[in-house]
Amino acid sequence: MKYVSLVLISHSEEIVNGLKKLLNQVQPDVNIAVAGGNDGEIGTNAFRIKEAIESVFSENGVVILFDLGSALMNAELAIEMLEKTDRIAIADAPLVEGAYIAAVEAGLGKSLDEVVRACEQAKQMVKVARSEAE
């Protein structure tokens, strides 16, 4: 694998599958794995997250993006189950915007640290400018 890979985690399988479809259209060369839902229900599963990480792992690294707090706990648990963990980073970024930025940056050949820093900047994005009067 030539680029940093992404793992998208959500409590909803549909959310991460749709996001992966979007990102594959934007940057088809970046490997993206998903771990969403838990046996057809809302939730996350550490074993599925581990499998997702393993499916796209390379020496270029893996950036993990997630939706809600318990997904973070399961991502951390999944990483603890892996033998190689030094090229895996959990990004503190909003899932959709962060993943979009991460896919673009990874596709440009950026390093693991550069991809993480870039997607974490999504937290600073202002999507709607409000006037002082509002």
Residue pairs with C-beta under 8 A, 6 or more apart in sequence:
1 31
1 56
1 58
1 60
2 29
2 60
2 109
3 29
3 30
3 31
3 60
3 106
3 107
3 109
4 30
4 60
4 61
4 62
4 63
4 102
4 105
4 106
4 110
4 111
4 112
4 115
5 30
5 31
5 32
5 33
5 56
5 57
5 58
5 60
5 61
5 62
5 63
5 106
6 23
6 30
6 31
6 32
6 33
6 56
6 62
6 63
6 64
6 65
6 99
6 102
6 103
6 106
7 32
7 33
7 34
7 35
7 49
7 52
7 53
7 56
7 62
7 63
7 64
7 65
8 16
8 19
8 20
8 32
8 33
8 34
8 35
8 36
8 65
8 66
8 95
8 99
9 16
9 34
9 35
9 36
9 44
9 49
9 52
9 64
9 65
9 66
9 67
9 71
9 74
9 75
10 16
10 19
10 34
10 35
10 36
10 37
10 44
10 66
10 67
10 71
10 95
11 36
11 37
11 38
11 42
11 43
11 44
11 67
11 68
11 70
11 71
12 36
12 37
12 42
12 67
13 34
13 36
13 37
13 40
14 36
14 37
15 36
15 67
15 95
16 34
16 35
16 36
17 34
17 36
19 34
19 95
19 96
19 99
20 32
20 34
22 100
23 30
23 32
23 99
23 100
23 103
24 32
26 100
26 103
26 104
26 107
27 103
27 104
27 106
27 107
29 107
30 103
30 106
30 107
31 56
31 58
32 56
32 103
33 52
33 53
33 55
33 56
34 52
35 44
35 45
35 48
35 49
35 51
35 52
36 44
37 43
37 44
38 44
38 45
38 48
39 45
43 70
44 66
44 70
44 71
44 74
44 75
45 74
46 74
46 75
46 77
46 78
46 81
47 78
47 81
49 64
49 74
49 75
49 77
49 78
50 78
50 79
50 81
50 82
53 62
53 64
53 78
53 79
53 82
53 88
54 82
56 62
57 84
57 87
57 88
58 87
59 87
60 87
60 111
60 112
61 87
61 88
61 89
61 111
61 112
61 115
62 87
62 88
62 89
62 112
63 89
63 90
63 91
63 102
63 106
63 112
63 115
63 116
63 119
64 75
64 88
64 89
64 90
64 91
65 91
65 93
65 95
65 98
65 99
65 102
65 119
66 72
66 75
66 90
66 95
67 95
72 90
75 90
76 90
79 85
79 88
79 90
82 88
87 112
89 112
89 113
89 116
91 98
91 102
91 116
91 119
91 120
92 120
92 123
93 99
93 101
93 102
93 119
93 120
93 121
93 122
93 123
94 122
94 123
97 119
97 122
97 125
98 119
98 120
98 122
98 123
99 119
100 122
101 118
101 119
101 121
101 122
102 115
102 116
102 118
102 119
105 114
105 115
105 118
105 119
106 115
110 118
